[in-house]
Amino acid sequence: MAASAKRKLANLSVDEFLTSALDSEGDGDSAEDINGIEQETKTINKKKTLKRKNEEKKEKHVQGKASEHKDQLSRLREKDPEFYKFLEDNDQTLLNFNDSDSSDEESGVHELPAHLEEMSEDEEEVDEEEKKPQKKRKLEQIIVTMAMVDKWKTEAKVDLRPRLFHEIAQAFKAAVATTRGDEGDDPSKFKVADSSVFNALVSFCIRDLFVHLEKKLQLKTPKGSKMVNPSSSALWKRIRLDIKMYINSVIQLLTCLTEATVGAAVLQHVNNTVHYYLCFPKHARNLLKQCILLWSTGEETVRVLAFLVLNKICRHRQDSYLNAVLKKMYISYVKNSKFTSPNALPMINFMQRTLSEMYCLNVQASYQHIFIYIRQLAIHLRSALTLKKKMAYQSVYNWQYIHCLYLWCRVLSTIHPNEILEPLIYPLVQVITGCIGLVPTVRYFPLRLHCIRALTLLSESTGVFIPVLPFILEIFQQVNFNKKPGRISVKPINFAVILKLSNINLQEKVFREGLIEQVYDHILEYLNSQAHFIGFPEVVLPCVLQLKSYLKECKVSNYSKPMRQLLEKIQENAAYITSRRQKCAFGVSDGVAVGKWEEQIKAEGTPLTKYYNQWKKLREKEIQLEISGKERMEDLNLPEIKRKKQVKKEEDKREFKDLFESDSESEEGNGGLSLKGKSKSTNSEESPDSELSSEEEEGEYEVEDESSGLEGESQDEEEEEEKGEETAVGKKPKKGAQHLSQADLKELAKGEEDIVQDLEFSDDE
């Protein structure tokens, strides 16, 4: 029954359902169905009424537009009958406007088709062929000639119109595109195909174009700032896009150039036109990135000009660019200081000095950077001290870490005196001293000397007392200078470009010579910074005692002579300070009076400072001679000593090989003695790669006279040669050579006596 009721209700229309009387005694299911159908019919009726209302509104809107248009035409006929008559003659469709005329969108709703048609491959090819000629038309470019460049030059001198500047900027863009080989998404309407045209156009734009442009803009410097603002000109809006295009081309040109002279000329042009770049923040950031790259990797002049651009931009836009530039410059400095050589060291020093100047621009912003990076160095050192592994040590004992320590010492020295950065001196000193004590072995003495030089710079510039002398004097306790070296090497060790010594270096003579020289230099440099202090005699007392004990133990004059001279200068300066401070009337607690006294002594000069100034001039000359002489010595082929071969002796050996085997051994021994006797006279002539035994080197490092040693050696040689002759004569011939007589053997034995006489003659000489 329920199913039949549902079917009947479904077949009923709305009017039949409303007019028919339903049985109220039906079951619950049929009642629920009836209620659902009633709700459905109500929603359907509401939708139909809403649709009718919307359609009526659209029709009224369309009819309203048509009636308004008719009213306008009638008013036009009354106001301007001549124009209305013109419309009647030429455009009847406009006047014969009906209410039924409407667009497709207003007349009805657009219906989607049941099936979408797809384009065939043939039709696609036809469309592509139709599009190709359009692209070719767009790519048709005007070739720039020398006549066009000359014409632009003359016109720009007279009047640089915005249209003329636009053409020149387009041509410059085309010239830069030839260096990249890619014109990009927006190609220029010009094309540069000749190298002479390229050079003429680029040189004109770099040298003269912006000179004429500034005259045209009539720029004036605003009050309170030195930087000109081009956007204040009345013509700025008309040429803004062309200047933006030109600036973008200049930045692209910087990325493509490889020759240093051209890059320097372009950077000089950029430095003169920095105020235009500041009007475009995006291009200014791109310029800064490229300048940082050139500052860290370019040629010397290019580096200097790139730094000038960076400094100029950051001085006038500190809030926008300074923090980002400092961070990127420090990262590029660390990347490019990974390897150190005599050629790379001047560039690293240049980056240190210029980066120090950048940190001087804003001390408050610099404090955050310096604090973070010193803390980073301290974390690396702490991990190395706790882990005590090879990889942890290598994270500290490398060139990047050492150059970073030296950079922050230079930065704090440059900015001093400054209350903001002064608290950072103590943690930096602690990091450097911890780095020295991490692996305190002889092999890492070069690294120790680098750290000592950084501490000396920091102490001298800031006036803070840093106990550097104990780290220098420890070298005397760890190295035995009386020990005879195991090797001789003519090439000296350059301590400025090494951090670690090899086991072979530790055995060489040049190691001890270079180490004494370095100790002498560092003690003198540090005490020169302390020479005017009132407590100098007390500061140098441990150093004086240590030097005296060293001079008592050291027996090599080459090592003791410079230290004795240094000790005399230290004692002379201490006596001078003692005599001067005895005349003082103030006490030690009076800091102001002590400071004035020290300034007066520093201005007058002390014996040690006067000696240091003379020594420094001589030392700089020596370094310059070494640098200039290295290039010549590398290409110089030193002559080799060729000894004469004893032809007769070799022929005798071949002829009587079976008879005199034992005699040949004795002769070889004599030959070795002869070489030993000549080794001392030929040491200076042999090549640098020659290695001598420790016995041959003993004569050069003993303090005693060398004549007694030479006489002893000659006597030993004579005795050994006489024994060799007796054994050669006493040998019996073998069975295979019995036909020789004793007389022949004696004649052969006499030949050896001639060789012995030659050796005696050379020793007497």
Salt bridges, closest charged atoms under 4 A:
ASP33 OD2 - LYS6 NZ 3.73
GLU106 OE2 - LYS65 NZ 3.67
GLU155 OE1 - ARG161 NH2 3.93
ASP159 OD1 - LYS216 NZ 2.80
ASP186 OD2 - LYS173 NZ 3.69
GLU214 OE2 - HIS275 NE2 3.08
ASP242 OD1 - HIS166 ND1 2.76
GLU474 OE1 - ARG448 NH1 2.83
GLU508 OE2 - ARG487 NE 3.79
GLU513 OE2 - LYS509 NZ 3.40
GLU517 OE2 - ARG619 NH1 2.59
ASP521 OD2 - ARG619 NE 3.72
GLU538 OE2 - ARG581 NH2 2.78
GLU604 OE1 - ARG580 NH1 2.81
GLU622 OE1 - ARG619 NH1 3.35
GLU661 OE1 - LYS734 NZ 3.22
GLU667 OE1 - LYS653 NZ 3.99
GLU691 OE2 - ARG487 NH1 2.99
GLU702 OE2 - LYS484 NZ 3.59
GLU713 OE2 - LYS680 NZ 3.14
